Amino acid sequence: MAQTPEGKVKARVKEILKERGVWYRMPRGTTFGRSGIPDFVCCHMGRFFGIETKAGRGKATPLQLRELNDIVAHFGCALIVREANVEQVESLLDFIESNCNVNTYKGIEDEADKRKPDTR
């Protein structure tokens, strides 16, 4: 089955995310879901970002722009990626990896171990 032009962009983005070990999900739009969620919802080294993919001159819808702007308003990153600028995904990951101190990570188990049991 031949891929659509946007499908090719999604495949390349997915390949980059997998190569770099990024946690991501591709939420499906459904009748019961929220409209405008980006094609890729990602987290890498504690940094949250959304990626909307488009082909050619395709434009993000007002709902997609609302969600991307909401991610940015909450200190995440948001990209609109198409064939001509797919390298922006790699640039974002390079930035995250060079500016993130992984030694500050605290896992759920680490925090739970620090709590003292209630002895009342």
C-alpha positions as CSV (number, residue, x, y, z in Angstrom):
1,M,0.0,0.0,0.0
2,A,1.5,3.3,-1.0
3,Q,1.9,6.0,1.7
4,T,0.4,9.4,1.4
5,P,2.8,12.3,1.4
6,E,1.9,13.1,5.0
7,G,2.3,9.4,5.8
8,K,5.9,9.6,4.5
9,V,6.6,12.5,6.8
10,K,5.1,10.6,9.8
11,A,7.3,7.6,8.9
12,R,10.4,9.7,8.9
13,V,9.5,11.4,12.2
14,K,8.8,8.0,13.8
15,E,12.2,6.7,12.5
16,I,14.0,9.6,14.1
17,L,12.2,9.3,17.4
18,K,12.9,5.5,17.6
19,E,16.6,6.0,16.7
20,R,17.0,8.5,19.5
21,G,15.1,6.6,22.1
22,V,12.2,9.1,22.5
23,W,9.0,8.0,24.3
24,Y,6.1,8.9,22.0
25,R,2.5,8.1,21.2
26,M,0.4,8.8,18.2
27,P,-3.1,9.4,19.5
28,R,-5.9,8.6,17.2
29,G,-8.6,11.1,16.6
30,T,-12.0,9.7,17.6
31,T,-15.4,10.9,18.2
32,F,-14.8,10.8,22.0
33,G,-11.3,12.3,21.9
34,R,-10.1,15.9,22.0
35,S,-9.7,17.4,18.5
36,G,-6.5,19.0,17.5
37,I,-4.0,16.8,19.5
38,P,-0.7,16.7,17.6
39,D,0.2,13.6,15.5
40,F,3.0,12.8,18.0
41,V,3.0,13.4,21.7
42,C,6.5,12.9,23.0
43,C,8.7,13.1,26.0
44,H,12.5,12.9,25.9
45,M,14.8,13.3,28.9
46,G,12.0,14.9,30.9
47,R,11.0,17.4,28.1
48,F,7.5,17.3,26.7
49,F,6.8,18.2,23.0
50,G,4.2,17.7,20.3
51,I,4.8,17.3,16.6
52,E,2.1,18.0,14.0
53,T,3.0,16.6,10.5
54,K,1.9,18.1,7.3
55,A,2.7,17.5,3.6
56,G,3.5,20.1,1.0
57,R,1.7,23.3,1.8
58,G,-0.7,21.8,4.2
59,K,-1.7,24.1,7.1
60,A,-2.5,23.2,10.7
61,T,-6.1,23.7,11.6
62,P,-7.2,26.2,14.2
63,L,-7.8,23.3,16.6
64,Q,-4.3,21.9,16.0
65,L,-2.8,25.4,16.5
66,R,-4.7,25.8,19.7
67,E,-3.2,22.5,21.1
68,L,0.3,23.4,19.9
69,N,0.1,26.8,21.5
70,D,-1.3,25.3,24.7
71,I,1.7,22.9,24.9
72,V,4.1,25.9,24.5
73,A,2.1,27.9,27.1
74,H,2.8,25.0,29.5
75,F,6.6,25.1,28.8
76,G,6.7,22.3,26.3
77,C,7.9,22.5,22.7
78,A,5.8,22.2,19.6
79,L,6.7,21.7,16.0
80,I,4.9,21.6,12.7
81,V,7.0,19.3,10.5
82,R,6.9,18.7,6.7
83,E,9.2,17.2,4.1
84,A,11.3,20.3,3.8
85,N,12.0,20.7,7.6
86,V,12.0,17.3,9.1
87,E,15.5,17.9,10.4
88,Q,13.9,20.2,13.0
89,V,13.0,17.1,14.9
90,E,16.7,16.1,15.1
91,S,17.7,19.7,16.0
92,L,15.1,19.7,18.9
93,L,16.4,16.4,20.2
94,D,20.0,17.6,19.9
95,F,19.1,20.7,22.0
96,I,17.3,18.6,24.6
97,E,20.2,16.2,24.9
98,S,22.8,18.9,25.2
99,N,20.8,21.0,27.7
100,C,19.3,18.3,30.0
101,N,21.1,17.1,33.1
102,V,20.0,13.5,33.4
103,N,21.5,13.2,36.8
104,T,18.6,15.3,38.2
105,Y,16.1,12.5,37.4
106,K,14.1,11.1,40.3
107,G,12.1,8.0,39.7
108,I,8.9,7.3,41.4
109,E,10.5,4.5,43.4
110,D,13.3,6.8,44.5
111,E,10.9,9.3,46.0
112,A,8.8,6.5,47.6
113,D,11.9,5.1,49.3
114,K,12.6,8.4,51.0
115,R,9.2,8.5,52.7
116,K,9.2,7.2,56.3
117,P,6.4,5.0,57.4
118,D,3.8,6.5,59.6
119,T,4.4,5.0,63.1
120,R,1.4,6.6,64.9
